[in-house]
């Protein structure tokens, strides 16, 4: 049935039926298979990228988030640290298992799907040679907003448990996918389906770039990193702020570094194997006429524009890892990031700058442990917050 022929009443009925159908599945579990196996296993439970974490996995991920902390790369420094050896940076969990998990979707035109951000609950340190399996528990779909005659916005959630070789749950990632559905009327009026107007990447003044490079020098040299200097819970005050770090302009090298660290890429036949059954989610390359993988919106301005974006978009995972890195620098080697509850609010486009900042909003004790809550956010050069999160850090007490 075409979008013009479908009535608003029928459109709403189909969405309501879909939500009811998904409610019946809440609590169902699916195994998570190796993402690089070309077999007939159901991949709707997500995919394992790196079942075994190596010192190289850790090093690649640290480089992909611009983290020069020797705790993640220097065996001599790490052995003499409070951790007694190399550990993984916070959110390396994204290198173990895919967080962009989609269950069943509504069979309707005018649909777009995007990463809404994840909640990262971390229970155990991850170290070289740790091995993982994963289980995905479906949490269902709920409606976020409804605009009469225009669109409906739904949120689909999955809880992915990462189990290490000791049988312990090392982490749990609550992955969120936003589903936007345009009404037949909005589609008929041309909303959401047209190619976005070409917009060049921002051009920055020499003064802006000098300030950026000075900040990047500080990040590389450890100016914003507490490192081996222990931060005690008693010394933290409500209102304390993280040092501001700036990255960008976001470009192809940044995007490739994350994809390489995660292992979330296919080529040639395996790329076609992942694309051939998903043509409606892909796009035709205007130059070659061939199908392109929808993931190319994270690397190509041309493909992103064909999907309705003004420029290529940084992965939501990358923005979340930048917030985790800022918290990690602030808390030092003795701190532990317990949770990071992220919301991807707006895109970070290629060519944009991103400033990471945060403020302590709460201190508390629980079961003999000492915790600090921080509100953190990542802001584009135009002042728009593209990602924010509530972070919980465990600190040593005197």
C-alpha positions as a printed NumPy array, in Angstrom:
array([[  0.   ,   0.   ,   0.   ],
       [  1.477,   3.367,  -0.982],
       [  1.927,   6.16 ,   1.54 ],
       [ -0.617,   8.265,  -0.413],
       [ -3.28 ,   5.53 ,  -0.257],
       [ -2.896,   4.754,   3.453],
       [ -5.193,   6.72 ,   5.728],
       [ -4.018,   8.301,   8.955],
       [ -6.333,   5.976,  10.871],
       [ -4.825,   2.88 ,   9.27 ],
       [ -1.285,   4.216,   9.763],
       [ -1.863,   4.754,  13.498],
       [ -3.519,   1.331,  13.813],
       [ -0.471,  -0.369,  12.317],
       [  1.892,   1.404,  14.707],
       [ -0.277,   0.633,  17.736],
       [ -0.422,  -3.033,  16.692],
       [  3.363,  -3.098,  16.316],
       [  3.864,  -1.694,  19.832],
       [  1.46 ,  -4.274,  21.289],
       [  3.219,  -7.053,  19.374],
       [  6.605,  -6.012,  20.755],
       [  5.304,  -5.792,  24.326],
       [  4.585,  -9.515,  24.168],
       [  8.275, -10.166,  23.467],
       [  9.652,  -8.295,  26.491],
       [ 12.056, -10.463,  28.469],
       [ 12.849, -12.801,  25.582],
       [ 16.536, -13.673,  25.22 ],
       [ 18.699, -14.257,  22.174],
       [ 22.276, -15.494,  21.896],
       [ 24.819, -13.123,  20.407],
       [ 26.833, -14.687,  17.599],
       [ 30.24 , -13.83 ,  16.178],
       [ 29.633, -11.035,  13.716],
       [ 32.163, -12.291,  11.182],
       [ 30.682, -15.778,  10.742],
       [ 28.952, -16.237,   7.391],
       [ 26.478, -18.811,   8.614],
       [ 22.699, -18.958,   8.944],
       [ 22.52 , -17.906,  12.597],
       [ 19.989, -15.229,  13.477],
       [ 21.894, -11.958,  13.881],
       [ 19.018,  -9.981,  15.417],
       [ 20.58 , -10.528,  18.84 ],
       [ 23.542,  -8.41 ,  17.79 ],
       [ 27.09 ,  -9.475,  17.037],
       [ 30.325, -10.174,  18.89 ],
       [ 33.205,  -8.209,  17.389],
       [ 36.077,  -9.317,  19.654],
       [ 35.452, -12.347,  21.837],
       [ 38.973, -12.114,  23.245],
       [ 40.368,  -8.76 ,  24.346],
       [ 44.084,  -8.429,  23.639],
       [ 46.629,  -5.78 ,  24.496],
       [ 46.284,  -4.726,  20.851],
       [ 42.488,  -4.431,  21.105],
       [ 43.003,  -2.11 ,  24.055],
       [ 45.698,  -0.092,  22.282],
       [ 43.651,   0.379,  19.103],
       [ 40.614,   1.516,  21.072],
       [ 42.656,   3.983,  23.152],
       [ 44.052,   5.487,  19.944],
       [ 40.573,   5.672,  18.406],
       [ 39.337,   7.859,  21.27 ],
       [ 42.53 ,   9.929,  21.38 ],
       [ 43.548,   8.595,  24.809],
       [ 47.31 ,   8.694,  25.467],
       [ 47.073,   7.402,  29.051],
       [ 50.036,   4.991,  29.531],
       [ 47.804,   2.86 ,  31.776],
       [ 46.337,   1.488,  28.53 ],
       [ 49.541,   1.08 ,  26.532],
       [ 52.748,   1.047,  28.611],
       [ 53.336,  -2.285,  30.444],
       [ 56.011,  -0.787,  32.71 ],
       [ 53.861,   2.184,  33.78 ],
       [ 50.771,  -0.009,  34.177],
       [ 52.636,  -2.6  ,  36.291],
       [ 53.642,   0.129,  38.749],
       [ 50.176,   1.669,  38.867],
       [ 47.375,   1.072,  41.341],
       [ 45.873,  -1.339,  38.76 ],
       [ 48.978,  -3.533,  38.66 ],
       [ 48.848,  -3.955,  34.902],
       [ 47.24 ,  -2.791,  31.696],
       [ 43.47 ,  -2.386,  31.835],
       [ 40.984,  -1.343,  29.167],
       [ 39.694,   2.229,  28.916],
       [ 36.041,   2.77 ,  29.842],
       [ 33.616,   1.785,  27.071],
       [ 35.93 ,  -0.68 ,  25.379],
       [ 32.798,  -2.806,  25.764],
       [ 31.724,  -1.38 ,  22.373],
       [ 34.63 ,  -3.333,  20.817],
       [ 33.323,  -6.592,  22.271],
       [ 29.721,  -6.454,  21.135],
       [ 27.591,  -4.403,  18.766],
       [ 25.358,  -1.887,  20.53 ],
       [ 23.302,  -1.02 ,  17.463],
       [ 20.814,  -3.862,  17.789],
       [ 17.507,  -3.884,  15.983],
       [ 14.631,  -6.233,  16.62 ],
       [ 11.517,  -6.289,  14.441],
       [ 10.629,  -2.96 ,  12.812],
       [  7.269,  -1.626,  11.634],
       [  6.512,  -2.485,   7.994],
       [  5.833,   1.096,   7.007],
       [  7.348,   3.585,   4.631],
       [  8.734,   6.851,   5.919],
       [ 10.758,   5.152,   8.666],
       [ 14.215,   6.174,   9.868],
       [ 16.273,   4.402,  12.534],
       [ 19.175,   5.827,  14.524],
       [ 21.311,   5.257,  17.621],
       [ 19.72 ,   6.989,  20.62 ],
       [ 22.63 ,   6.34 ,  23.004],
       [ 23.29 ,   3.566,  25.498],
       [ 23.53 ,   3.048,  29.225],
       [ 26.844,   1.422,  30.152],
       [ 26.887,  -0.426,  33.494],
       [ 30.364,  -1.701,  34.341],
       [ 31.024,  -4.298,  37.069],
       [ 34.507,  -5.684,  36.379],
       [ 37.743,  -4.353,  34.946],
       [ 38.575,  -5.633,  31.482],
       [ 42.148,  -6.816,  31.001],
       [ 44.199,  -8.404,  28.219],
       [ 43.209, -12.025,  27.459],
       [ 39.722, -11.687,  28.947],
       [ 37.217, -13.718,  26.896],
       [ 33.519, -12.957,  26.491],
       [ 30.158, -14.363,  25.54 ],
       [ 26.979, -12.299,  25.428],
       [ 23.222, -12.602,  25.897],
       [ 20.699, -10.083,  24.595],
       [ 17.474,  -9.525,  26.567],
       [ 14.732,  -7.669,  24.721],
       [ 13.181,  -4.744,  26.628],
       [ 10.504,  -3.808,  24.126],
       [  9.275,  -0.656,  22.404],
       [  7.633,   2.423,  23.862],
       [  6.393,   5.649,  22.364],
       [  8.397,   8.8  ,  23.091],
       [  6.362,  11.428,  21.282],
       [  3.499,  11.869,  18.842],
       [  2.895,  14.825,  16.539],
       [ -0.63 ,  14.761,  15.105],
       [ -0.678,  14.389,  11.321],
       [  3.158,  14.406,  11.159],
       [  5.138,  11.691,  12.932],
       [  5.517,   9.268,  15.804],
       [  8.747,   8.55 ,  17.669],
       [  9.408,   5.152,  19.255],
       [ 12.26 ,   3.824,  21.422],
       [ 13.387,   0.207,  21.183],
       [ 15.691,  -1.181,  23.917],
       [ 17.881,  -4.248,  24.446],
       [ 20.014,  -5.223,  27.458],
       [ 23.264,  -6.917,  26.424],
       [ 25.123,  -8.792,  29.177],
       [ 28.844,  -9.415,  28.619],
       [ 30.001, -12.538,  30.478],
       [ 33.724, -13.085,  30.999],
       [ 35.684, -16.359,  31.201],
       [ 35.073, -16.563,  34.95 ],
       [ 31.317, -16.576,  34.394],
       [ 30.963, -13.051,  35.809],
       [ 28.856, -10.337,  34.223],
       [ 31.578,  -7.8  ,  33.469],
       [ 29.237,  -5.239,  31.922],
       [ 25.675,  -4.65 ,  30.831],
       [ 24.85 ,  -2.344,  27.944],
       [ 21.31 ,  -1.075,  27.554],
       [ 21.254,  -0.27 ,  23.832],
       [ 18.628,   2.143,  22.561],
       [ 17.389,   2.596,  19.015],
       [ 15.102,   5.463,  18.009],
       [ 12.489,   4.771,  15.327],
       [ 10.933,   7.789,  13.627],
       [  7.812,   7.195,  11.519],
       [  6.555,   9.871,   9.152],
       [  2.809,   9.961,   8.544],
       [  1.355,   9.45 ,   5.046],
       [  0.519,  13.165,   5.003],
       [  4.077,  14.186,   5.883],
       [  5.467,  11.836,   3.232],
       [  3.102,  13.255,   0.612],
       [  4.331,  16.742,   1.501],
       [  7.917,  15.621,   0.906],
       [  9.227,  15.667,   4.47 ],
       [ 12.106,  13.41 ,   5.444],
       [ 12.629,  11.657,   2.141],
       [ 14.351,  14.282,   0.033],
       [ 18.074,  14.64 ,  -0.304],
       [ 19.518,  17.231,   2.031],
       [ 20.974,  20.371,   0.534],
       [ 24.717,  20.248,   0.14 ],
       [ 26.425,  22.151,   2.942],
       [ 30.197,  22.536,   3.097],
       [ 32.108,  21.643,   6.229],
       [ 32.805,  24.627,   8.514],
       [ 35.921,  26.688,   7.923],
       [ 37.754,  27.826,  11.045],
       [ 39.892,  30.893,  11.61 ],
       [ 43.58 ,  30.625,  12.435],
       [ 42.778,  31.796,  15.968],
       [ 40.204,  29.023,  16.423],
       [ 42.603,  26.417,  15.098],
       [ 45.458,  27.65 ,  17.29 ],
       [ 43.248,  27.238,  20.383],
       [ 42.173,  23.779,  19.192],
       [ 45.739,  22.609,  18.596],
       [ 46.817,  23.931,  22.013],
       [ 44.036,  21.884,  23.628],
       [ 44.967,  18.779,  21.612],
       [ 48.601,  19.228,  22.671],
       [ 47.398,  19.244,  26.277],
       [ 45.413,  16.05 ,  25.769],
       [ 48.366,  14.284,  24.162],
       [ 50.812,  15.436,  26.829],
       [ 48.537,  14.566,  29.779],
       [ 47.758,  18.137,  30.889],
       [ 44.125,  17.232,  31.62 ],
       [ 44.861,  13.739,  32.948],
       [ 45.117,  13.023,  36.689],
       [ 46.886,   9.715,  36.046],
       [ 48.779,   8.296,  39.024],
       [ 47.805,  11.167,  41.329],
       [ 44.999,   9.653,  43.419],
       [ 41.738,  11.567,  43.674],
       [ 40.073,  10.823,  47.019],
       [ 36.306,  10.986,  47.479],
       [ 36.638,  13.381,  50.422],
       [ 38.424,  15.931,  48.204],
       [ 35.622,  16.154,  45.638],
       [ 33.104,  18.982,  46.006],
       [ 29.663,  19.47 ,  44.439],
       [ 30.158,  21.842,  41.53 ],
       [ 33.687,  20.672,  40.669],
       [ 34.169,  20.716,  36.914],
       [ 36.028,  18.555,  34.431],
       [ 38.743,  20.216,  32.373],
       [ 37.291,  21.002,  28.937],
       [ 38.731,  18.984,  26.074],
       [ 38.136,  19.782,  22.411],
       [ 38.397,  17.419,  19.438],
       [ 37.969,  17.874,  15.704],
       [ 37.292,  18.944,  13.121],
       [ 35.837,  15.442,  12.903],
       [ 36.985,  13.796,   9.676],
       [ 37.453,  10.523,   7.82 ],
       [ 40.547,   9.507,   9.803],
       [ 38.594,   9.847,  13.068],
       [ 35.71 ,   7.743,  11.772],
       [ 37.989,   5.061,  10.32 ],
       [ 39.944,   4.769,  13.56 ],
       [ 36.856,   3.751,  15.513],
       [ 35.631,   1.293,  12.871],
       [ 39.102,  -0.288,  12.813],
       [ 39.246,  -0.541,  16.608],
       [ 35.8  ,  -2.124,  16.839],
       [ 36.041,  -4.353,  13.784],
       [ 32.64 ,  -3.192,  12.517],
       [ 33.388,  -3.344,   8.82 ],
       [ 32.896,  -5.612,   5.822],
       [ 34.313,  -5.558,   2.301],
       [ 33.456,  -6.999,  -1.106],
       [ 31.472, -10.247,  -0.794],
       [ 30.924, -10.034,   2.975],
       [ 29.786,  -6.424,   2.558],
       [ 27.318,  -7.568,  -0.081],
       [ 26.224, -10.395,   2.191],
       [ 25.21 ,  -7.86 ,   4.838],
       [ 23.58 ,  -5.538,   2.284],
       [ 21.696,  -7.733,  -0.162],
       [ 18.688,  -8.285,   2.115],
       [ 18.6  ,  -4.661,   3.323],
       [ 18.239,  -2.655,   0.113],
       [ 15.415,  -0.459,   1.476],
       [ 17.722,   0.729,   4.28 ],
       [ 20.585,   1.461,   1.895],
       [ 20.946,   4.017,  -0.839],
       [ 22.046,   4.07 ,  -4.459],
       [ 25.357,   5.795,  -5.086],
       [ 24.562,   8.732,  -7.416],
       [ 27.886,   8.293,  -9.223],
       [ 28.174,   4.504,  -9.658],
       [ 24.492,   3.554,  -9.418],
       [ 25.402,   0.705,  -7.045],
       [ 23.898,  -0.028,  -3.651],
       [ 25.79 ,   1.448,  -0.698],
       [ 25.676,   0.169,   2.863],
       [ 23.691,   2.494,   5.179],
       [ 26.727,   2.602,   7.487],
       [ 28.396,   4.784,   4.845],
       [ 26.487,   7.749,   6.224],
       [ 29.254,   7.689,   8.837],
       [ 31.969,   8.23 ,   6.216],
       [ 30.545,   9.843,   3.071],
       [ 28.925,  13.266,   2.74 ],
       [ 27.322,  12.086,  -0.52 ],
       [ 25.652,   9.023,   0.997],
       [ 24.65 ,  10.893,   4.146],
       [ 22.941,  13.579,   2.034],
       [ 21.132,  10.905,   0.041],
       [ 19.735,   9.689,   3.367],
       [ 18.562,  13.161,   4.386],
       [ 21.567,  14.511,   6.316],
       [ 23.488,  17.658,   5.423],
       [ 26.891,  15.959,   5.877],
       [ 28.352,  12.658,   7.071],
       [ 27.59 ,  11.901,  10.718],
       [ 29.98 ,  10.71 ,  13.406],
       [ 28.958,   7.438,  15.049],
       [ 27.006,   7.946,  18.255],
       [ 29.388,   5.465,  19.903],
       [ 32.323,   7.787,  19.209],
       [ 30.63 ,  10.7  ,  20.954],
       [ 29.876,   8.522,  23.98 ],
       [ 33.468,   7.281,  24.2  ],
       [ 34.738,  10.867,  24.184],
       [ 32.646,  11.591,  27.29 ],
       [ 33.973,   8.427,  28.948],
       [ 37.534,   9.5  ,  28.162],
       [ 36.981,  12.937,  29.721],
       [ 35.655,  11.31 ,  32.905],
       [ 38.566,   8.854,  32.902],
       [ 41.096,  11.678,  32.719],
       [ 39.397,  13.454,  35.64 ],
       [ 39.059,  10.449,  37.985],
       [ 42.634,   9.185,  37.511],
       [ 44.013,   5.653,  37.497],
       [ 42.509,   4.811,  40.898],
       [ 38.947,   5.711,  39.875],
       [ 36.453,   3.373,  38.208],
       [ 33.639,   4.449,  35.874],
       [ 30.666,   2.48 ,  37.209],
       [ 28.055,   3.708,  34.74 ],
       [ 27.523,   6.16 ,  31.907],
       [ 23.926,   6.761,  30.834],
       [ 24.144,   8.49 ,  27.454],
       [ 21.645,  10.256,  25.239],
       [ 22.525,  11.08 ,  21.626],
       [ 20.502,  14.246,  21.095],
       [ 21.816,  15.744,  17.855],
       [ 24.295,  14.651,  15.19 ],
       [ 27.987,  15.459,  15.305],
       [ 28.676,  16.129,  11.639],
       [ 31.949,  15.73 ,   9.793],
       [ 33.788,  19.03 ,  10.04 ],
       [ 32.401,  19.825,  13.507],
       [ 34.328,  20.444,  16.708],
       [ 33.224,  18.816,  19.958],
       [ 33.934,  20.124,  23.459],
       [ 33.595,  17.664,  26.352],
       [ 32.783,  19.134,  29.775],
       [ 31.085,  18.155,  33.012],
       [ 30.136,  19.033,  36.584],
       [ 29.927,  17.047,  39.824],
       [ 26.285,  17.017,  40.937],
       [ 26.214,  14.484,  43.805],
       [ 28.34 ,  12.482,  46.28 ],
       [ 27.143,   9.447,  48.204],
       [ 28.154,   6.267,  50.005],
       [ 26.622,   2.846,  49.384],
       [ 27.56 ,  -0.492,  50.933],
       [ 30.908,   0.84 ,  52.07 ],
       [ 31.831,   2.256,  48.652],
       [ 32.16 ,   5.936,  47.724],
       [ 30.583,   7.39 ,  44.603],
       [ 30.434,  10.651,  42.677],
       [ 27.794,  11.564,  40.078],
       [ 28.662,  13.89 ,  37.224],
       [ 26.561,  15.494,  34.52 ],
       [ 28.67 ,  15.486,  31.357],
       [ 27.993,  16.758,  27.853],
       [ 29.575,  17.138,  24.43 ],
       [ 28.904,  20.427,  22.633],
       [ 29.376,  21.361,  18.976],
       [ 31.064,  24.6  ,  17.921],
       [ 27.605,  26.113,  17.305],
       [ 26.675,  25.644,  20.979],
       [ 24.4  ,  22.632,  20.389],
       [ 24.715,  19.735,  22.866],
       [ 24.968,  16.657,  20.655],
       [ 25.457,  14.076,  23.46 ],
       [ 24.972,  14.151,  27.216],
       [ 25.207,  11.623,  30.019],
       [ 25.023,  10.988,  33.743],
       [ 28.277,   9.409,  34.913],
       [ 28.818,   7.525,  38.172],
       [ 32.414,   7.114,  39.362],
       [ 33.72 ,   5.05 ,  42.288],
       [ 36.65 ,   6.668,  44.109],
       [ 38.935,   5.572,  46.95 ],
       [ 38.366,   7.136,  50.373],
       [ 41.038,   8.192,  52.81 ]])
